[in-house]
Amino acid sequence: QTSLAQTLLHDLNVDISNLEETGHNLTRASSTNGAGGVLDIFYPEWKMSIATNEQLFRMTCQLWKEAYCNGETKEDVRWH
């Protein structure tokens, strides 16, 4: 089973057990050279499985609601 660690190792030469020597390679996976804290890793099967998992999506929505909503209802929020 492919994982984030395997993707990092094979695609970017980042060894999670040796980040001191290989961690700098993470900048190659970022369009902002790491400034935004987001890796531009889009389509590995493991990531698509996470992104399309209904339960994880519901949990994420709940976290967003608790973090960013201040009592608004669906009717209060303008969905785009």
N, C-alpha and C positions, 0 to 999 in steps of 0.2 A: 504494500500500500504506500503510495506516494504521500509525502508530508511536506510541510513548510521547510523543515530542516533539509530534506532531500532536494527540494527545489532550490534552496539557497546554495547548497553545496554544488549541485550539478550545473546550474545556470549562472551562478555568480561567484563561485569559488569562495563561499563563506562557510566556514566550519563552525557550527554553534558550540563545539567543545573547545575551540581555539579562537575565540573572538578577538583576543588581544592582537593576534597576527593577521587575521583574515577579515575582521569586521569592517575595515576601511573599504572593502569591496562592495558594501551595501550602497554606497553612493552611486554605483552604476545602475541600481534599480530604482533610482529616484530622479524624476525630471527636475527636481529642485535641489539636487545634490544633498538630499537628506534634511534640508531646512524645514520641510513641511511635516516630517515624521511619518510620511506615507510611502510605502513601497509600491512601485508601479509593476505589480505582479498580478496579471488579470485572469488568465485562462487555464491554469492547471486544474485537472479534474478534481483534486481535493478541495480547491477553493470554490469551484462551481457547486460542489456538493453542499458546502457550507452556505453559500449565497442563496441556494434554492431550497434550503431546508425550512419547511413551514413553521416548525416549532421555534427554531432560532430566529426567524423573521418576527414572529409574534413577541418573543422575548425582547428583541431589539426595539420593536415599536413601543413596548411597555417602558423600556429604559428611556427612550426618547421622550415619551410622554411625561414621565416623572422628572426628567432633567430639564425639559424645555417648555412645558406647558404650565401656566399659572392659573389653573382652574377653567381654562377655556373648554368649550364643548366642540364637537365636530362642526356644529353650525357656526361657531365663532371663528373657526379657522378656514382660511381660503385655500383650498387645494388646487394645485396647478398640475 
